[in-house]
């Protein structure tokens, strides 16, 4: 009975967690089990692409000999997964407001809780798949049988995911009982996100900076070393002790959830769903229209879940790529001739391509207006002026991301000021080129009836398309940089630098003329 209930609830939540994906499947004539398989297949394919992407970057490191680096990577992705899990649990359990509909139905609280957690995991797991890659790369490079090594890595990852969601659930439901959360939901959630983002930033800094020039590994983070013991030294006393410790944690967390979370599960959720947070806004007078629109756009992006999604989709892959390139501290670009400056300008373009994607703010800002966009069109305010302000705001945000990436690249790759500026200016130009494409894509696919921010991410080709964009940028960008490097090395450098820069400039001017004629000129 419990299994049938759980299956029914999981299927129902799968259909409603992302209405646009469900609607796409319906338009293709899929119903019932076929629709469920279609939705699940998208999660599986996107997961496989994630594994390939991060596998390409981690496969060259021997983590069996680098326990410190292993624990640092695990800490980094655990923080990201934890923050994503918290915001998703808050949205699914507290913001969906569907719990009261289950009251007249014969569903057990355990079934509802577990079904929602399973569906949430499908959203969160892609963000922690690099840990599965880390586990696989570590276990395969031991003396274990390859089949056993893969099996051990997968089982370890499943246990890790269970622990992560158990801890996240306890934190969320414990926090939700406090008076401060009931009064200030968004403030507390944003605070949690801010803390985790600071932790991620510190993690990146410690990963990219060594204590000494000859140091490859990092200091071990004790909390995560049991996983390394199990994967790198399975037939050892340390491994046995680690397994017992992990099992003990599982049992303890199960007892806490069973006794502390589930008993008043319904009452807490219904009480939280019925509690509305009232916000008093200070009215400012005599503001310029441009300042008012800037403030309005800033309010649109103050969504913790949105910011986390944008961070993970825009910055995570380029940063991990940079860290993987400089993993042994030997990537020093300071001695490279200045004739290759245009290569770094091209690298900035590639970074901007990876950062500017369907999940970036420039690709979402119009739809974030929801019904307000239609209301504004009914006012005397110029539509062109309004969209220019909105695009300028989103472009500035993309430039901030480019500055962050340039700073990280400068530290990891030991870039000179000349190369750093080349990456920065290339990134700014690329942000404008690719930003316009996604801005007008959002204009064409405008959706004012979304209820969850993830519905905007699934427009077009969805998560799979997002992963393919990253893969094309990773491989295609590397190919372009390699060809350009070859041409400058073999042929007269000045001529080839001017040729490559001229091609980039021509492409930028062509795209600007296209968007001006296709869109901007028609907004009068």
C-alpha positions in Angstrom: 0.0 0.0 0.0 2.8 2.4 1.0 4.7 1.7 -2.3 1.6 2.3 -4.4 0.9 5.6 -2.6 4.5 6.7 -3.0 4.6 5.9 -6.7 1.4 7.8 -7.2 2.6 10.8 -5.3 6.0 10.9 -7.1 4.2 10.7 -10.5 1.9 13.5 -9.5 4.7 15.8 -8.2 6.7 15.1 -11.3 3.9 16.3 -13.5 3.4 19.5 -11.5 6.9 20.4 -10.5 7.5 21.8 -14.0 4.3 22.4 -15.9 6.0 23.5 -19.1 7.9 20.3 -19.5 4.6 18.4 -18.9 2.8 20.6 -21.5 5.6 19.9 -24.1 5.1 16.1 -23.5 1.3 16.5 -23.9 1.7 18.4 -27.2 3.8 15.4 -28.5 0.8 13.2 -27.7 2.3 11.5 -24.6 0.1 10.6 -21.7 0.3 8.4 -18.6 3.5 6.3 -18.3 4.9 7.6 -21.6 4.8 11.2 -20.2 6.5 10.2 -17.0 9.2 8.4 -19.0 9.7 11.4 -21.2 10.1 13.7 -18.1 12.5 11.3 -16.4 14.6 10.9 -19.6 15.3 14.6 -19.7 16.7 14.4 -16.2 18.8 11.4 -17.1 20.2 12.9 -20.3 21.1 16.2 -18.6 22.7 14.2 -15.8 24.8 12.2 -18.3 26.0 15.4 -20.0 26.9 16.8 -16.6 29.0 13.7 -15.9 30.8 14.0 -19.2 31.6 17.7 -18.8 33.0 17.3 -15.3 34.6 14.0 -16.0 36.7 15.6 -18.8 38.0 18.1 -16.2 38.7 15.7 -13.3 39.9 12.5 -15.0 43.5 13.7 -15.1 43.8 14.1 -11.4 44.8 11.2 -9.2 42.6 11.8 -6.1 43.8 8.6 -4.4 47.0 10.5 -3.7 45.3 13.9 -3.1 43.0 13.4 -0.1 43.1 17.1 0.8 42.0 18.2 -2.7 39.4 15.4 -2.7 37.9 16.9 0.5 38.0 20.4 -0.8 36.1 19.5 -4.0 33.6 17.6 -1.9 33.1 20.5 0.5 32.6 22.9 -2.5 29.9 20.9 -4.2 28.3 20.0 -0.8 27.9 23.7 0.0 26.3 24.3 -3.5 24.1 21.2 -3.1 23.1 22.2 0.4 22.1 25.7 -0.6 20.2 24.4 -3.7 18.5 21.8 -1.6 17.4 24.3 1.1 15.9 26.8 -1.4 14.2 24.0 -3.4 12.7 22.4 -0.2 11.4 25.8 0.9 9.8 26.3 -2.5 8.3 22.9 -2.8 7.1 22.5 0.8 6.2 26.0 1.9 5.6 28.0 -1.3 3.6 25.5 -3.3 0.6 25.7 -0.8 -0.8 22.3 -2.0 -0.5 20.4 1.3 -4.1 21.2 2.3 -5.3 19.4 -0.8 -3.9 16.1 0.6 -5.9 16.3 3.9 -9.1 14.5 2.7 -7.0 11.9 0.8 -5.8 8.6 2.4 -2.1 9.5 2.1 0.4 9.0 5.0 2.6 11.9 6.0 5.7 9.7 5.4 4.6 9.1 1.8 4.0 12.8 1.0 7.3 13.8 2.6 9.3 11.1 0.8 7.6 11.7 -2.6 8.4 15.4 -2.5 12.0 14.8 -1.4 12.4 12.3 -4.3 11.1 14.9 -6.8 13.3 17.6 -5.2 16.3 15.4 -5.6 15.8 15.3 -9.4 16.2 19.1 -9.4 19.2 19.2 -7.0 21.2 16.1 -8.0 22.6 17.7 -11.2 24.4 20.3 -9.0 26.2 17.6 -7.0 26.9 15.2 -9.9 30.5 16.4 -9.9 30.8 14.5 -6.6 29.7 11.3 -8.4 32.4 12.0 -10.9 34.9 12.6 -8.1 33.9 9.3 -6.5 34.2 7.4 -9.8 37.6 9.0 -10.7 38.9 8.2 -7.2 37.7 4.6 -6.9 38.6 3.6 -10.5 42.3 4.6 -10.0 42.6 2.1 -7.1 43.5 -1.6 -7.3 39.9 -2.6 -7.0 38.2 -4.4 -9.8 36.7 -1.8 -12.2 33.2 -3.1 -11.9 33.4 -3.2 -8.1 35.0 0.3 -8.1 32.1 1.8 -10.1 29.6 0.0 -7.9 31.3 1.3 -4.8 31.3 4.9 -6.1 27.6 4.8 -7.1 26.5 3.3 -3.7 28.7 5.9 -1.9 27.0 8.7 -3.9 23.5 7.4 -3.2 24.3 7.4 0.6 25.8 10.8 0.3 22.7 12.2 -1.4 20.5 10.7 1.3 22.6 12.3 4.0 22.6 15.7 2.2 18.8 15.7 1.9 18.3 14.5 5.5 20.5 17.3 6.9 18.8 19.9 4.5 15.3 18.8 5.6 16.2 18.9 9.3 17.7 22.4 8.9 14.7 23.7 6.8 11.9 22.3 9.1 13.8 23.3 12.2 14.3 26.8 10.9 10.7 27.1 9.8 9.6 26.6 13.4 11.3 29.7 14.6 9.4 33.0 15.0 11.9 35.0 12.9 11.4 32.8 9.9 7.6 33.1 10.1 7.9 36.9 10.1 10.8 37.3 7.6 10.8 34.3 5.2 12.6 35.9 2.3 15.1 37.7 4.5 16.1 34.5 6.3 16.3 32.5 3.0 18.4 35.3 1.4 20.6 35.3 4.5 21.2 31.5 4.1 22.0 31.9 0.5 24.4 34.8 1.3 26.2 32.7 3.8 26.6 29.7 1.5 27.8 32.0 -1.4 30.5 33.4 0.9 31.5 29.8 1.8 31.7 28.9 -1.9 33.8 32.0 -2.6 36.2 31.1 0.2 36.3 27.5 -1.1 37.3 28.8 -4.6 40.0 31.0 -3.1 41.5 28.2 -1.1 41.4 25.9 -4.1 43.2 28.4 -6.3 45.9 29.5 -3.9 48.6 27.1 -2.6 50.5 27.5 0.7 53.8 27.0 -1.2 54.9 26.8 -4.8 55.7 23.1 -4.6 52.5 22.1 -2.8 50.0 20.2 -4.9 47.6 18.8 -2.3 45.5 20.7 0.2 45.0 20.3 4.0 42.5 17.6 4.7 39.0 18.6 5.8 38.3 16.0 8.5 34.5 16.0 8.0 34.8 14.6 4.4 37.8 12.3 4.8 35.7 9.2 5.6 34.5 9.2 1.9 38.1 9.2 0.7 39.0 6.4 3.1 36.2 4.2 1.7 36.9 5.0 -2.0 40.7 5.1 -2.0 41.5 2.4 0.7 38.4 0.2 0.7 40.2 -2.8 2.3 41.6 -1.0 5.3 40.7 -0.4 9.0 40.1 3.4 8.3 37.6 2.4 5.6 35.7 0.1 8.0 35.6 2.8 10.7 34.4 5.3 8.2 31.6 3.0 7.0 30.4 2.5 10.5 30.5 6.2 11.1 28.5 7.0 8.0 25.9 4.3 8.9 25.6 5.8 12.4 24.9 9.2 10.9 22.2 7.7 8.7 20.5 6.1 11.7 20.7 9.2 13.8 19.3 11.4 11.0 16.5 8.9 10.4 15.5 9.0 14.1 15.6 12.9 14.1 13.3 13.1 11.0 11.0 10.3 12.3 10.6 11.8 15.8 11.2 15.5 15.2 10.0 16.4 11.7 7.1 14.0 10.7 4.9 14.1 13.8 3.6 17.6 13.1 4.4 17.7 9.4 0.9 18.7 8.2 0.2 21.2 10.9 3.5 23.0 10.4 3.2 23.2 6.6 -0.4 24.4 6.6 0.4 27.0 9.3 3.4 28.3 7.3 1.4 28.3 4.0 -1.3 30.4 5.6 1.1 32.9 7.1 1.7 35.8 4.7 4.7 38.0 5.1 3.8 41.7 4.9 6.4 44.0 3.6 6.3 47.8 4.2 8.1 49.6 1.5 9.4 53.1 2.0 8.0 55.4 -0.7 10.6 57.6 -2.3 9.7 60.8 -4.2 11.3 62.9 -6.9 13.2 59.9 -8.4 14.5 59.9 -12.0 12.7 57.4 -14.2 16.0 55.6 -14.9 16.7 55.3 -11.2 13.2 54.0 -10.6 13.5 51.4 -13.3 16.9 50.3 -12.0 15.4 49.9 -8.5 12.5 48.0 -9.9 14.8 45.6 -11.9 16.9 45.1 -8.8 13.8 44.0 -6.8 13.0 41.5 -9.6 16.2 39.5 -9.0 16.1 39.4 -5.2 15.0 35.8 -5.3 17.4 33.4 -3.5 16.5 30.4 -5.7 17.0 32.5 -8.8 20.4 33.8 -7.7 21.6 30.4 -6.8 20.4 28.9 -10.1 22.1 31.8 -12.0 25.3 31.4 -10.0 25.5 27.6 -10.5 24.6 27.7 -14.3 26.7 30.7 -15.2 29.9 30.7 -13.0 30.2 27.1 -11.8 31.4 25.4 -15.0 34.0 28.1 -16.0 35.4 28.2 -12.4 35.7 24.4 -12.2 37.3 24.4 -15.6 39.9 27.0 -14.5 40.6 25.1 -11.2 41.0 21.9 -13.2 43.5 23.5 -15.5 45.6 24.9 -12.6 45.1 21.9 -10.3 48.9 21.4 -9.9 49.8 25.1 -9.8 51.9 24.8 -12.9 49.7 26.9 -15.2 51.8 30.1 -15.4 50.9 32.5 -18.3 53.1 35.3 -17.1 56.1 34.3 -19.3 54.1 34.1 -22.5 54.9 36.6 -25.3 52.6 39.6 -25.6 52.0 38.6 -29.3 49.3 36.2 -28.0 47.2 39.0 -26.4 44.5 38.5 -28.9 44.2 34.8 -27.8 43.3 36.0 -24.3 40.8 38.4 -25.9 39.3 35.4 -27.6 39.3 33.5 -24.3 37.2 36.3 -22.8 34.7 35.8 -25.6 34.6 32.1 -24.8 34.0 32.7 -21.1 31.2 35.2 -21.9 29.6 32.5 -24.1 29.7 30.0 -21.2 28.4 32.6 -18.7 25.7 34.0 -20.9 23.2 31.2 -21.3 19.4 30.5 -21.1 19.6 30.6 -17.2 21.5 33.9 -17.0 19.6 37.0 -15.8 19.8 38.7 -19.2 17.7 35.7 -20.5 15.1 36.0 -17.8 14.6 39.7 -16.9 11.7 40.4 -19.2 9.7 37.4 -18.1 10.5 38.2 -14.5 8.1 41.2 -15.0 5.2 38.7 -15.2 1.9 40.7 -15.7 3.7 44.0 -15.0 5.2 43.9 -18.5 1.8 44.0 -20.1 0.6 46.8 -17.7 3.7 48.9 -18.6 2.9 48.6 -22.3 -0.5 50.2 -21.6 1.2 53.3 -20.1 2.7 56.3 -22.0 6.2 55.0 -21.2 8.2 54.3 -24.3 8.6 50.5 -24.8 12.0 51.1 -26.4 13.2 53.2 -23.4 11.9 50.6 -21.0 13.6 47.7 -22.8 16.9 49.6 -23.2 16.9 50.2 -19.4 16.2 46.6 -18.7 18.9 45.3 -21.1 21.4 47.8 -19.7 20.7 46.6 -16.2 21.1 42.9 -17.2 24.3 43.6 -19.2 25.8 45.3 -16.1 25.1 42.1 -14.2 26.8 40.0 -16.9 29.8 42.3 -16.8 30.1 41.8 -13.0 30.2 38.0 -13.6 32.9 38.6 -16.3 35.0 40.6 -13.8 34.7 37.8 -11.2 35.8 35.2 -13.8 38.7 37.4 -15.0 39.9 37.8 -11.4 39.8 34.1 -10.8 41.6 33.4 -14.1 44.2 36.0 -13.3 45.0 34.4 -10.0 45.0 30.8 -11.2 46.8 31.3 -14.5 49.1 34.1 -13.2 48.0 36.5 -16.0 49.8 39.8 -16.6 47.8 43.0 -16.5 47.8 43.1 -20.3 46.4 39.5 -20.6 43.9 40.2 -17.8 42.6 43.3 -19.6 42.3 41.3 -22.8 40.2 38.7 -21.1 38.1 41.4 -19.5 37.4 43.4 -22.7 36.8 40.2 -24.7 34.3 39.1 -22.0 32.5 42.4 -22.0 32.2 42.4 -25.8 31.0 38.8 -25.7 28.5 39.6 -23.0 27.0 42.2 -25.3 26.9 39.9 -28.3 25.4 36.9 -26.6 23.4 39.0 -24.1 21.4 40.5 -26.9 20.6 37.1 -28.3 19.2 35.8 -25.0 17.5 39.1 -24.2 15.5 38.9 -27.4 15.0 35.2 -27.0 13.3 36.0 -23.7 11.2 38.7 -25.5 10.0 36.1 -28.1 9.3 33.4 -25.4 7.8 35.8 -22.9 5.8 34.0 -20.2 3.8 36.0 -17.6 2.1 33.0 -16.0 5.0 31.1 -14.5 4.7 30.0 -10.8 8.2 28.5 -10.3 11.4 30.1 -11.6 12.5 26.7 -13.0 9.6 27.0 -15.5 11.6 29.8 -17.3 14.7 27.6 -17.4 12.8 24.9 -19.4 11.8 27.2 -22.3 13.2 26.1 -25.6 15.5 23.1 -25.3 15.5 23.2 -21.5 18.2 21.7 -19.3 19.5 19.4 -22.1 20.0 22.4 -24.4 21.8 24.2 -21.6 24.2 21.3 -21.1 24.8 21.1 -24.9 25.6 24.9 -24.9 28.2 24.4 -22.3 29.7 21.4 -24.1 29.8 23.3 -27.4 31.5 26.3 -25.7 34.0 24.0 -24.0 35.0 22.1 -27.1 34.4 24.8 -29.8 36.1 27.5 -27.7 39.1 25.3 -27.1 39.3 24.5 -30.8 39.1 28.2 -31.8 41.8 29.2 -29.3 44.0 26.3 -30.5 43.7 27.3 -34.1 44.4 30.9 -33.3 47.4 30.0 -31.3 48.8 27.9 -34.2 48.2 30.7 -36.7 50.0 33.4 -34.6 52.9 31.0 -33.9 53.4 29.9 -37.6 52.6 33.1 -39.5 53.7 36.7 -38.9 52.2 37.5 -35.5 51.1 41.1 -36.2 49.3 40.1 -39.4 47.5 37.2 -37.7 46.6 39.2 -34.6 45.0 41.9 -36.8 43.2 39.2 -38.8 41.8 37.4 -35.8 40.8 40.7 -34.1 39.3 41.9 -37.4 37.2 38.7 -37.7 35.9 39.2 -34.1 35.1 42.9 -34.7 33.3 42.1 -38.0 31.2 39.4 -36.2 30.3 41.9 -33.4 29.3 44.7 -35.8 27.3 42.2 -37.9 25.4 41.0 -34.9 24.8 44.5 -33.7 23.4 45.6 -37.1 21.2 42.5 -37.1 19.7 43.1 -33.7 19.3 46.9 -34.4 17.3 46.2 -37.5 15.4 43.2 -36.3 14.4 44.4 -32.9 15.6 47.8 -31.6 14.5 49.9 -34.6 11.0 48.3 -34.4 10.5 49.3 -30.7 9.6 53.0 -31.5 
